[in-house]
Amino acid sequence: MAARRRIAGLLSAAAVLAAVSGCGFMEGEQPLATSSPPEVEKIRIKVGVLPVVDVAPLHIATKNGYFEKEGLEVETVVVQGGAAAIPGLIKGSLDITFGNWVSFIAAQSDETAKDVGGIKLISDAYQAKPGMFLILVKGNGSIRSLTDLVGKTIAINTLNNISELTTKAVLEANNIDPKKVTLKAMPMPDMEAAIERNVVDAGFMSEPFITRAQRNSGQIAILDAASGPTSGIPIAGYGTTGKFVEQNPRTVAAFQRAMAKGQRDASDRATVQALLPEYAGVDRDTSKLVNLGQFPTSLDATRLQRVATLMKTYGLLQTDLDIEPMLVRSGDR
């Protein structure tokens, strides 16, 4: 009888322990080791993205469950460009956004986000290589050389961004006054048709839109904007506000860890190629032909400082800006 009571007591204790393991713990108590995701302040985060190759690592991280393993649910929101996404960060409609470094740096310099702790850079995304940042024109049009661009209109996805910076830098390097070219803001997916309808004379595109325009409309490259003074230039990454970092340090760290894995996996071309039809709206044949840049796995102040220096040189910054205070690395918290 006593033995039965002991067994019953052990079973009751086991049942209580099982029930408690799914609940909160009293202060000072230590939870049992589990395989649960790490605790974050905000589970569901909204992240601004563009339908471009640059964000492939984020989609890889989602598909491979890296965010889920970090306790995060990522909701992507399509934006026109980094500059257009920054108001969303400030208002809180976006928690984190993909964007080009120029827009982030300009916003920090202008103190656009001063009331929310400024702009903070939390993950690198993309760095230029030849052939992945091109200005395209009609295949059967009159523009056949850089000098033919004088007096013409070039579409870029947003003003005051990496497209404007690299366009001006490379035009000037080829002895063409950037002031003699008009830049018109336009979503990148619309540029191919706008060129064909003569709404604009040229379009500044990245992949997969370059390859799509070349295959579908026979458009040709008149200028590689990642050449000469902009060769190998850092293109874009992910930013948020100082306020979000301060209030959600574990969330930011979890995002960084998941993105680092996605960036690493993006070094495999086949992995990126397979995802493009899913999020970038291109067919599988086009996805096989796109030119890819580099996917850095860490933030580097020296590399990004180059962007700020070029911005000052070409009038997109009025004063020098130190990049280092903008960076939030995973070991900073």
N, C-alpha and C positions, 0 to 999 in steps of 0.2 A: 504493500500500500504506500509506504514511504517512498519507495522507488518510483511509483507512478506519479506521486506528487512532485518529485524532483524533475522528472521528465516533462511534466506539464508546465512546471515553472520555467524550465529552459526554453520550451516552445513559446511560452508567453513572452519571455524576454526577447527571443528572436523576432517575434512579430512586432513588438514595440520598436526594436532597433530598425527593422525594415521600414516601419512607418515614419520614424524620425528622419531616416536618411533622405527622404524626399522633401523635408521641411527645413525651415531656417534653424540656425543654431543659436543658443543663448550666448551672450557676450562672454568671451574667454574660452568657449569650447571650440575644438578643432573638428572640422568635417572629415568624414571618411574619404579616402582617396577614391576618386571616380574618374571616368573618362569624359566628363561633361566639358563643354567649351568654357574658356575662361570668362570671368565676369566682366562685362563692359557696361558703361553708363547708359549707352543708347544702342539698342539692338538693331533697330531698323533705321538705316541711314539713306538719304537721298544723294545721289552722286550725278553731277552733270557730265555728259559725254557727247562726243561727236561721232558720226558714223564713218570713222576713218581708221586706217591701219594702226595708228598710234595707240588706240585704246584696246587693242587685242589682248594684252596681258590681263586687263580687268575682266574681260569675258572668259579668258582661260581660268582665272582664279575662281570665277563664279561656277563655271562648268565642272571644275575639278573639286569643288567643295571647300576651297581654302578659306573663303569667308565664313562659311557655315562652321568649320572647325574652330574658327576664332570667335564664334558666338555672334556673328553679324549676319544681317539680312540686307543686301544691297538692292535698292530700287534705282534704276538708271533713268535719267531725265535727259532727253536730247536737247542740246543747246546749239546756238549758231556759231559760237566761238567763245574764247576765254573772256574777252571784254564784255560780251553780252551776258555771261554767267555770273560775273562778280556782283551785280546788284542782288542776285538770288542768294549769294552767300551772306551779304550784308543784312538782307531782310529775313534770312533764316528759312527760305523756301528750298534752299540747297544746303546740305551739311558740308559737302566736299565737292569740288568740281575739277574735271580735267580742263586744262587750258594751256595756251602757249605762254612761255616765260615772259615775253614782252608785256603782255596784258597784266600779268601779276605784278611785275616790277613797276610798271607805270602807275598802277593803282596804289601801290605802296608809296611811291614817290609823291603822288598827288594827295596822299592821306585820305583817299576815298573811303577806306575802311577804318579810319582812326577810331571811331566810336565803338567798334567791335574788336579792338585789339590789333588792328592791322591785318595784313595778309601774311599767312604762314605757308611755307612750302613743305609738303610732307612726303612726296614720293616722286621720283623721276619717272619719265615715261618713254621719251623718244629723242634720238639724236640723229642728225642728218647724215646721209651718205649720198653719193652722186646718183642722180636720176629719180629721186623720190620727192622732189620739191620743184616742179616745173611750171613755167608760164607757157600755155598752149594757145595756138591760133588756128584759124581755119586751114585745112589742108589745101584748099583751092583758092585761098584768099590772096590779098595783095601784100601782106606782111611776110617778108622773107629774111629780114635781118633786124638786128637790134635798133638800128637807126630808123627803121620803119615804124617803131613804136612811138616816136616823137609825135605829140599831138593826139595820141590815141588813148582809149580808155581800157584799163585793166581791172577785171573783177577780182576782189579779194574777199575772204569770208567776213572779216570785220576790219575796221580801221584801227590804227594804233596797236597793231599786233605783230607777230613774227613775220607775217606775209609782207606787211608794209616795210618793216625793217630790212629784210633780206632783198626785197625788190629795189629799194633805194640804194642799198649798199652795192649791189651787183651792177645796177645801171651806171652808177657813178664810176665804178671800177672800169667800166667799158666806155668812159668819156661821154656819157649821156646824162644831161641834167634831169634829175628826178622830178623837178618842178614842171617839166614840159610833158609829163605823163599824168593823166587823171586816174585816180583810184576810186573804184565804186564798190561799196559793200554789197555782198550777195551771198546767200548760202551756197556752199560748194557743190551740192548736188544739182543746182540749177545752172551752173556755169556752162556746161557743154551745150545745152540748148540755147542759152543766151548768145553764145558765140555764133552758133549756126544761124540765128535769127538777126544777127548784126545789132543786138542790143548793146553788146560790148565788143571790143576788138580782140581781147585776149582774156585769159582766165588763169589765175594763180591757183594751181591744184596740187593736192597731195594724193597719195594712193588711198583707195582704189580708183578714184575718179580720173586719174591720169590715164591708166590703162583702159578704162571704160571708154573715155572720149577718143582715144586713139583707135580702138577696135571698132566702135560704133559709128563714129563720124569721120574718121581719118584725120583727126586734128594732129598737129605737129608741134614739137617743142621749139620755142624760139629762144628760151633762156633757162638755164639751170640756176635757180635762186640759191642753191647750196653749193656755190663754187667761189673761187677766189677768196675775198675777204670773209665769206660766210661758210667756207668749206668745213664740214664737220660740226657745224654750230648746234648747240643744244636746242631742241625744238619746244618741248612741252612736258608738263607733268601734272601733278595734282596739288591743289591748294585748298586752304580753308581759312578761317579767321582765328585770330589769337583768342578770342572769346570761346570758340568751340574747342580749341586745344586745351584751354584752362579748365573748362567744365567737363570735358570728356577725354582725359589723357589716355585711359585704357582703351577707349574706342579707337582713338587715333593710332595707338600702338598696334592694335589688332589689325586695323586696315593696312598699316605699313607692312606687317609680317605677311599678310595674305598677298599683297601686291608684289612683294619681293619674290615670292614663289612664282607668281604669274609672269613677272618680268624675266625670271630665269627660264621658264618654260618656253617663252616666246623666241628664244634663240634657235628653236627648232622650226624651220620654215614650214614644214608640213603641218605643224600644230596651228600656226597662224592662218595658213592657207585654208584649212578646213573650216575655220570659223567665219571667214569673211562673208560667205553667202548668207549666213544666219543673221548678221547684224549690220552689214554695210550695203546690202541691196545689190550685190553683183553676182553674176552667174559663176559657176565653178570654173569654166574655161578662163574667164578674166582673172579669177583669184590665183590661177596658176602662173600668171604673167607679171603680177605686181612687183615693183621694186621695193624692197624693205630697207628701212634704216636700222639703227641700233636700238636695243632696249636696255638701257643702263639699269643696274640693280641697286644702286645707292646714290644718294645725293652728294654732290661734290661742289663746294663753294667756288673753287678755282675755275671749274668748267662753266658754272653759271654766271660768274662774274664777267666773263667774256661777253655775255649778252648785254649786261648793263653798260659795259664800256662801249659797245657798238651803238647802243641806244643814245648815249651821250654824243657820240661822234656824229650821228645822223639826225640829231635834233628831236628824238623821241623822249629824251630826258634833258632837263635844264641844268641839273646839278648831278654830281657824282653820287652813287648810292652803293653802300656796302651790302652785299648779299648775305653774308654770314648770319646776321641777326634774324633773317627771315626763315632760316632753315630749322626744321624740327626733325631731328634724327631720333631713331628708336631708343637710343641710349640717353636722350636728354631728359627723360622724365624719371 
